[in-house]
Amino acid sequence: MKVTKTKFIILFVLLTIVCSIGLGRAEVGITDRSIKVGTVVDTTGPLAFFGSTIKAAIEAYFKMVNGQGGIHGRRLELVQESDNYEPARSVAALKKIITRDEVFCFIANMGTGSVMAQVPIIEEEKIPLIGPVTSGPFVKEPPKRYIFPTISTYDIHGMSMIDFIFNHLKKSHPKIGLIGSESLGPLVEAGMEKEITKFKSSIEAKVRFADKEVDFSSHVIKLQKANVDPVVIVGIYGQTAKILSEMPKLGWKPTVVINASAADPKLLELSGIAGEGAFVQMAFAMYTDDPPGVREYRELMAKYAPDAKLSNFAMWGGFISAKLLTEGLRRAGKDVTREKLVEAMETISDFKTDVFPPISYGPKVRAGASGAYYAEIEGDRFKKFTDWIIVK
């Protein structure tokens, strides 16, 4: 009898523990009081400045939301790991956050190579990732249930640039030259090749450079010898500035169209007079612009993170991603699960940010924003040249 009673007590205790766990935490990363969110951004390596500003923007937005009572009474908590902008380390950081910190979802994981390496794990674990900081086409094609991109992708950039050259620069028979990095160039080129067939034309000359290239003199000479105009440049702002600086040395002044990957105030600083008159693709507004949504970012940072640096990456990668996540969580309701968050995100349509064109998702739709506008370099500023050009 005593043995039976002992077994009953043990069974009762075990059932009590199981039930209390089940009631207290219905989903990984969720408690009655908090929602744990993870992010993998570079805060220690070559892109530490941008990664740190992205993290600061997310934290500032979470502070604001928490100060207003949180999401259905739950506070947002951010867990961050740095990957030094290395894909292999990003996978280790992602796994660490999943297993050690048991986050509910991810936000603003950063870098094309890093996010590409993370995708198989995110899909296998079925953990939502909101606003990955990459323009890599792989985040939307084919659509991935648990990934919700924001910015337009590189193939869309390429299509938009062709549209701009033919329809806005009014060049009916241009001899287009393309110079691009080995990592970004092919992605933009794919979109250019797709769009240019509509105009029964082709890219006249293509020049590729290594991602770590520092001397662009021979690359620019090849383009000049091909007698191309306009020249499309695809690279980050440091590379683009060096390419621009080589042209005056040759006495060459072609029309230049610069990809959005270099659209940063640093480009103006580094290129100086060599950049004057070049056209720059803008896949997002500048944080110094004045639309209401952009002012909201600056005001948020001034109030909740006054010592943090501002950046375009932080505005669209951190601020807008945090805004989208909180919208999705609100729509998912108090009894939120990962699957309910996915379903709630899929109801977001024509979400206005003032940073991108409106963002829309849906079942098997992960396009995010789709388009760009163009600015002309005029002294120390980007002077707006077109309105948003939407490409589908």
PyMOL commands that set and color helices and strands:
alter all, ss='L'
color gray80, all
select helices_A, chain A and resi 2-24+48-67+87-101+112-125+137-139+154-167+185-199+217-225+237-249+260-262+265-275+292-304+312-332+338-345
alter helices_A, ss='H'
color red, helices_A
select strands_A, chain A and resi 34-40+75-81+105-107+129-130+147-148+176-181+203-209+231-234+256-258+279-282+360-362+365-368+371-378+381-384+389-390
alter strands_A, ss='S'
color yellow, strands_A
deselect
rebuild
show_as cartoon
